[in-house]
């Protein structure tokens, strides 16, 4: 049985309506704050299964889950990508996080001098929380790049002009990824070398690997730091359903659009 949340009142004593937290964001659901949130005063923790992420869109059924990427995995993968010799300096690239959720990857990316950092998130509640996190990040002086969250379907989002690096933390299943890849192929048809993909928990990697024009630059495990691994065990072992398993690494891929 969950303990009811205390009533919230305005300055005149009137009771204010409460927003219901998404399943996975309450203590009764096994919610624990990740050390990243504790250190920086943001809200990116929680594990929300895909079945609870309905936004009234036909692609709802392909949502996997919400879970923030481990900061150490993100930073290690970004380092690997930079060793893959991108076509231009970092400030020439726009970073796009597909399935941005509450924006943890966006916050981490904004600590680097990208041209801009964009998030694409289908669920309005997650997008709203992500925007608040971005505001805190700016006020704390941690953002080197501008940030903007778009609440829309990934396959309907048009990438900006110029070089882009797309980030995926296994946000959706193969049907949506296939549509997204077809969109990338059309948009970058005459722009070889201007799109790189960073893919964490690469369950649908075959979609990119079999698409003509994409070159795989890296595939393999990227280990969490000891602190992130401990946080992962604590968070996932606290889940009442035991639906997800903690591992000390994430299987990752890096792809580059080389053109047809």
N, C-alpha and C positions, 0 to 999 in steps of 0.2 A: 504494500500500500504506500502510495506516495504522499509525502507531507505537503499540504496545500501551501502555495506561495502566499506570503502576507499581502494584504490589501495595500494598494498604492493610492494616495490621496493628493489632490492639488493643494494650493496654498489656502484655499477657503474651506478645506476639510471634505470636499466632495470626492467620492470614490471614483478613481479613473479605471477605464477598461484595461484589461491586461491582454497582451499578446501571448498566445499559447506558444511555448517553445516547441520546435520541431523534435520529434522522437530522436533520441541520441544526444540531446543537449541538456538533459536533466540528470540530477544525481541518481534518481531512481533508474535511469537508463545506463548507469555506469559511467557517467561523465566525469572526466578528470581533466584539469588544465595541463596543457603541455608547458614545459619550462620556458619555451619561447614566449608564450603569452604572459607568464608570470614576470619574466625579465623586462618585457617591453610594454606591458600594459595594453595589449591588444586582445582581440577575441577571435581566434582562429581554431580553437580546439573543438573536439567532438567527433563522433563517428555516426553518420546518418546513412542508413542503408538506402539503396536506390529506390526501394518500394515506398519509401516515405518522402520522396522528392518530387511528387507530382505537382506540376505547375499548370496543368490543363493543356498541355501541348502533345501532339502525336508522338513526339520523341521521348516522352516521359518514360516509357517502358524500356528504353535503352540506357537510362542512367545507371551507373554502377553504384556509386556511393560518394558521400562527401567525407574526406579525410585530408588534413593538411599534410603536405609533403614535409619530410624530415629536412630541417635546414641544412644539415651536413650533406645529405644526398643531393639536394639542389645545388649547393655550392661546389661539390665535387664534380657534378655533371657539367656545370657551367665551365669549370676549369678544363675539363676534357674537351668540351666544344671549342674553347679558345685555342687548344693545342691542335685542333683540326684545321687550323688556318682559314678562318672566315675570310670572305672576299674583301672585307673592309674593316676599319676600326669599329669598336663597339658603338660609338656615338652615331654611326650610320645606320644602325639597326633599330627597328621597333620590335619590342618584345610583346608577344600576345599569349596570354594564358587562357587556353580553352577549358571551360569548366572551372572557372576561377574560384568558385565558392566564396569563402570569406576573405580570400585574397592573400593567403600567406606567401605563395610564390611571387605574387606581384610585389609585396613588400620587400622580399629578398632581392628581386630583380631591380627594384628602384634604388637599391644601395649602390648600383653600378651605373655608369654614365651612358645608358641607352638613350637613343633619340626620344623614345617615349615608352611607357609601359601601359598596355591595355589588357583589360580582362573581359572575357565573354562568359556570362553566367545566365543560365536559363531560369533558375529559381529566384523570384524577387526577394524573398527573405534573406537568402544568402548574399545576394547582390547588395542589399541595403546594409547588412552588417559589414561587408567588404568595404563599402564607401566610408563608413565610420572609421574603420581601421586605417584607411588611406589618409583620412584627415588627421588622425593621431600621429601617423608616421611623418606627415609633413610638419606638424607642429613640433615634433621632437627633433626636427632637423636631420632626419635620416634619409630623406629622399634626394637623390641626385638627379632623378629623371621625373618628368611629369607622369601622372597616373590618371587613368580614367576607366571606370567600370561600365560595360555595356550589358544591359539585361536583355538578352535575345538568344535565339537559337544559333548554335555554332555554324550551321550550314547556311544561314542567312546573313552572316556577318561578312562584309567586304573588307579585305585587308587594305591598309593604307598603301599609298605609293611608296616606292623605295624598298630597301632590303628589310626582311623580316625574319625573326626567329620565333617559331611557334613552340609553345610548351604544352605538353599533355601529361597529366598524372592519371592515366587510365580513366578518363571522365565518362566515356560512353562505349557502347558495344560496337561491333563491326559494321552494322548497317549505317549508323551515323558517320562513322569514320570513313567509310567508302564514299559517302556523299561529300564529305568535307574534302577528301583527297581529290575527287573529281573537280571540285571547285578550285582547289589550288592549281591543278593542272591547267585549267582554263585560264585562270588569272595570271599565271606565271609562264604561259606557253612560250613567250618570246623573251623571257627574263631568266635564263639559266644562271644558277649560282646565287640568286637573290632570296632564296627561301631555305632555311635550315629548320629541322625539327628535333626537339629534345623530348624524348618519350620515356617517362618513368612508369614502372610497373607495366611493361609493354606487352600486355596480353594479346593485343590485336596487331602485333608487329607485322604479321604476314600481309596485311592490307597494304602497307607501305613497301614491304620487301618485294612484292610481286607487281607493283605498279611501275610500268616503264617510265624511266626518266628520273627516278629517285635512286641515289647512291647511298648505301649504308656505310657510314664512317666508323661506327662503333656499335658493339652489342656485347653486353656482359653485365655482371653484378657490380653495383656501386654500394659500398658498405656505409652503414650509418656510423657516426661517431659513437664511442661508448656511452656518452650522455644521452644521445638520441635513441640508442638501442635500449637503454634502461627505461626511458620514458615510453617507448613503444610497448615494451613488455608490460609495464604497469597499466597503461591505458587499455590495451587489448585484453589482458587477463582480467580486467575489471568489468568487461562486458558481460551482462547476464546471460546472453544467448551463446557466447563463445563462438560466434560466427566467423570471426577473422583470426588468423594466426600471426603472431609476431615473428619476424625474421630479422637477422642482423644486416640484411642488404635489400636492395631493390634491383630487379632486373631492368636494365635500361637500354635504350638505343639512341643513336644520333643519325639522322638522315640529311642529305642535301639534294635539293632539286637541281639536277644537271641538265635538264631539258631533254626533249625527245630526239 
